[in-house]
Amino acid sequence: MDIAPKKVYEALVGKGVSHIHHVNSVITACQFLRQGSLMSRGTIERKDLFQTKQKSDDDDKAYGIWFDVFVDSVDIHDRAKRANAYGPVMFVLDVKLIEEAYTGRVWVTKLNPTKWEGKSRNERWFSSAEDLKENFVKGRFDQMIVFRHCGGELPFKKYLKEVILDDPKLEAKKDEVDYYSMAYGALRLSMTEGGIDVPIHKRNCPEKCTCVAEYQADTKRSREMYSPKI
């Protein structure tokens, strides 16, 4: 359920959250950088901009969250030691964005919407600031911060601290360009177009991370995740 942004901010900071994270594909991340905003899946579709498909798209439409913007309290890739299913580009944002976003109310999930079938409203969402303070766990993947009253767009220019990009150690044979360099160049160009200047860092994976093996095992999906154009 909806909770005042200040209360969500206070609860998360109390749990040790200093940054929030949004992960996506290269082409979708480039759209965000040009616009200076995170955009919902529905907003990108409405603007007739290209975005990579996600397995959760049908669920988002079914549950009425297609026009909402989602962020995580931790770096899922680092914590899980595997590639993030949503893409290789991670935006790292100051948690103050929650308090200062002026988007009405903020919602926080208890379960990922892909697990909502048959669940009650109270099982899907945190119900109050008190519920959040008692039961929110930093790093629990199911618990996501959702901006539901932002018109499908969440301006982030003053809050974006860095962009972290995975290196899949793959090369586009046709162009003889490695995927990382191709993606880096596209992101940097999009930043210039959007008037943004923050560092892009190559991900430093934790020991035993399986992301490179995953990227190399499914080159079709990797190409979709790293391509900066249709």
URNOR-V274830 format. One record per helix or strand. SS is the DSSP state (H for helix, E for strand). FROM is the first residue (numbers start at 1). LEN is the number of residues. If there is no record, write none. Layout:
BEGIN
ss=SS from=FROM len=LEN
ss=SS from=FROM len=LEN
END
This chain:
BEGIN
ss=E from=3 len=2
ss=H from=5 len=10
ss=E from=19 len=6
ss=H from=26 len=10
ss=E from=37 len=3
ss=H from=41 len=6
ss=H from=57 len=6
ss=E from=69 len=4
ss=H from=76 len=5
ss=E from=89 len=6
ss=H from=96 len=5
ss=E from=105 len=5
ss=H from=113 len=3
ss=H from=121 len=4
ss=E from=125 len=1
ss=H from=129 len=7
ss=E from=145 len=3
ss=E from=153 len=3
ss=E from=160 len=6
ss=E from=171 len=2
ss=E from=177 len=2
ss=H from=179 len=16
ss=E from=199 len=4
ss=H from=211 len=7
ss=H from=219 len=8
END
